Amino acid sequence: MEEREKSIWLQLYSLAREIQKLEPWKIFLELDVFPVSLPSFKEPFYCTFHGNESPQKAIMVYPGVLAIDGLWRFVRSEQMPSFQRMRYQQHLACFFTDSKEVSDEDKHRINQIGLKFRGKNWIIFESALLNLVPSACTISEAEILIEIYKQLIQAVDDIMTERIRVNFEIGQVLHRQFDPFTKQWHSIVEKLEWSVDPVTMPIIYPEIIDEINQLPLTNDQIEIDIIHTPIIADEKEGQRQGIIRFALLADHKSGFVYKHELVHLEHNYQDILLTVIIEGILQLNRPKQIWVRDDLSEAVLKTLCEKTGVKIKVSQKLKSIDAFSEKLFLHIQK
């Protein structure tokens, strides 16, 4: 390991230990949010502390509005099969854990930089990006975390010393911001607000709508979803491994799976959903109702359903697709 890289990791571990000593999980709930706006990034990093409501102590960093929106979707999706909630996962995390949970890669790095941990105080860093297998943080991510942790320490200190009062219960947050004019950092109490760009509606050609409307309207109900699986894509040099996903179209009542297509990382999930549902309808005739997993999928199919007289229903649990997924996962584990 080069000296520069070693210095970066040492600084990051040192800052994580400093936060650990503050024991923020004894003070803050897991949805008490601390935005940090770094000067070189357009969107804030949203930070939380785990450990107050769960046994796992952690510093969680959600990079940008899509990531914090994903956190809220994850929290609200308790009825969804646990593996399918991974679709919202996007974070940079620091876990304080037992040695049994530490990978050989992390132990090797810790040994290289000359640190030692005992008991349940081992520190590991994880990078989880959409549709990718969680992995160790890169050196560039470590540099970002260093700048964020410096501001988190100050934010926690502001509250612990009562310099600043924040009412998290009414949606307030403590936002660390840099003033480019004064060259100073400030702690600002504000309401937590963000807006996510609406789903870009895929183009549906009028002739496709006309062709579907000429089909008979049946009493069938079908489900559609892009599922996450425990299957990991083959590793390619210089690239992070992807999670294998499938687009599934199934009968809601019988459980029969009409279509299953592999979804690659480069695929646009909106286009895949629309393509699979259109091909399915042209093959099966117009269903009475389509079941989808969340409001994002609903938004993608809304225009098609409105123009073809098909109802759409949102449910975190999809009876047929979830049953198929469970059987698939059991088969994989054998």
Residue pairs with C-beta under 8 A, 6 or more apart in sequence:
1 9
1 109
1 112
1 113
5 139
6 112
6 113
8 139
8 142
8 143
8 146
9 109
9 113
9 139
9 142
10 113
10 115
11 146
12 125
12 142
12 145
12 146
12 149
13 110
13 113
13 115
13 123
15 145
15 146
15 149
15 150
15 153
16 59
16 94
16 123
16 125
16 149
17 123
18 149
18 153
19 59
19 94
19 149
19 152
19 153
19 156
20 57
20 96
20 121
20 123
22 153
22 156
22 157
22 160
24 49
24 156
25 49
25 50
25 51
25 52
25 57
26 51
26 52
27 52
27 156
27 159
27 160
28 48
28 49
28 52
28 168
29 52
29 53
29 168
30 48
30 49
30 50
30 51
30 52
30 53
30 54
31 48
31 75
31 168
32 48
32 49
32 168
32 173
33 46
33 47
33 48
33 68
33 168
33 173
33 192
34 46
34 47
34 48
34 152
34 155
34 156
34 173
34 174
34 175
34 176
35 44
35 45
35 46
35 47
35 173
35 175
35 176
35 192
36 44
36 45
36 47
36 147
36 148
36 151
36 152
36 155
36 175
36 176
37 44
37 45
37 175
37 176
37 177
37 178
38 45
38 144
38 147
38 148
38 178
39 178
39 180
41 64
43 63
43 64
43 65
44 64
44 175
45 61
45 62
45 63
45 64
45 144
45 148
46 61
46 62
46 67
46 68
46 71
47 59
47 60
47 61
47 62
47 148
47 152
48 60
48 62
48 71
49 58
49 59
49 60
50 56
50 57
50 58
50 59
50 60
51 57
51 58
56 95
56 97
57 95
57 96
57 97
58 93
58 94
58 95
58 96
59 93
59 94
59 149
59 152
60 91
60 92
60 93
61 91
61 92
61 93
61 145
61 148
62 68
62 70
62 71
62 90
62 91
63 90
63 91
63 92
63 144
65 194
65 195
65 196
66 90
66 196
67 90
67 91
68 194
69 194
69 196
70 88
70 89
70 90
70 130
71 88
71 91
73 88
73 294
74 85
74 88
74 89
77 85
77 88
77 294
77 316
78 316
79 316
79 317
80 293
80 316
80 317
81 317
81 322
81 325
81 326
83 228
83 229
83 230
83 325
83 329
84 225
84 227
84 228
84 293
84 322
84 325
86 228
86 243
87 130
87 131
87 226
87 228
89 128
89 130
89 134
90 128
90 129
90 130
91 126
91 127
91 128
92 125
92 126
92 127
92 128
92 137
92 141
92 144
92 145
93 125
93 126
93 127
93 128
94 123
94 124
94 125
94 126
94 145
95 101
95 123
95 124
95 125
95 126
96 120
96 121
96 122
96 123
97 120
97 122
97 123
97 124
98 119
98 120
98 122
99 117
99 119
99 122
101 122
101 124
102 110
102 122
102 124
103 124
103 136
105 136
106 124
106 125
106 136
109 136
110 116
110 117
110 122
117 123
124 136
125 136
125 137
125 141
125 142
125 145
126 134
126 135
126 136
126 137
127 134
127 135
127 136
127 137
127 138
127 141
128 134
129 240
131 228
131 242
131 243
131 245
131 265
132 240
132 241
132 242
132 243
132 265
133 232
133 240
133 241
133 242
133 243
135 240
135 241
137 145
151 176
151 185
152 176
154 176
154 185
154 187
155 174
155 176
155 187
157 163
158 164
158 174
158 187
159 165
159 166
159 174
163 187
164 174
164 187
164 189
165 189
166 172
166 173
166 174
166 189
171 191
171 192
172 189
172 190
172 191
172 192
173 189
173 190
173 191
173 192
174 187
174 188
174 189
175 187
175 188
175 189
175 190
176 185
176 186
176 187
176 188
177 185
177 186
177 188
178 184
178 185
178 186
179 185
179 186
198 299
199 270
199 296
199 299
199 300
200 270
201 299
201 300
201 303
202 270
202 271
202 274
202 300
204 274
204 278
204 303
204 304
204 307
208 278
209 304
209 307
209 308
211 282
212 278
212 281
212 282
212 286
212 304
212 308
213 286
213 307
213 308
213 309
215 281
215 282
215 285
215 286
216 285
216 286
217 285
217 286
217 288
217 309
217 310
218 284
218 285
218 286
218 287
218 288
219 288
220 251
220 252
220 284
220 285
220 287
220 288
221 251
221 252
221 253
221 287
221 288
221 289
221 290
221 291
222 249
222 250
222 251
222 252
222 258
222 280
222 284
222 287
222 289
222 290
222 291
223 248
223 249
223 250
223 251
223 252
223 290
223 291
223 292
223 318
223 319
223 320
223 321
224 247
224 248
224 249
224 250
224 273
224 276
224 277
224 280
224 290
224 291
224 292
224 297
224 301
224 321
225 247
225 248
225 292
225 293
225 297
225 318
225 321
226 245
226 246
226 247
226 248
226 263
226 269
226 272
226 273
227 245
227 246
227 248
227 321
227 325
228 243
228 245
229 243
229 244
229 245
229 246
229 325
229 328
229 329
229 332
230 329
230 332
230 333
231 243
231 244
231 332
232 241
232 242
232 243
232 244
233 241
233 242
233 243
233 244
233 265
234 241
235 241
242 264
242 265
244 262
245 262
245 263
246 260
246 261
246 262
246 263
247 259
247 260
247 261
247 263
247 272
247 273
247 276
248 257
248 259
248 260
248 321
248 324
248 325
249 257
249 258
249 259
249 260
249 276
249 277
249 280
250 256
250 257
250 258
250 318
250 320
250 321
250 324
251 257
251 258
251 320
252 289
252 291
252 318
252 319
252 320
253 320
254 320
255 319
255 320
255 323
255 324
256 320
257 320
257 321
257 324
258 280
258 283
258 284
259 276
259 279
259 280
261 272
261 276
263 269
263 272
270 300
273 297
273 300
273 301
274 300
274 301
274 304
277 290
277 301
277 304
278 304
281 287
281 308
281 310
286 308
286 309
286 310
287 310
288 310
288 311
289 310
289 311
289 312
289 313
290 301
290 305
290 310
290 311
290 312
290 313
291 312
291 313
291 314
291 315
291 318
292 298
292 301
292 312
292 313
292 314
292 315
292 318
293 314
293 315
293 316
293 318
294 314
294 316
295 314
297 314
298 312
298 314
301 312
302 312
304 310
305 311
305 312
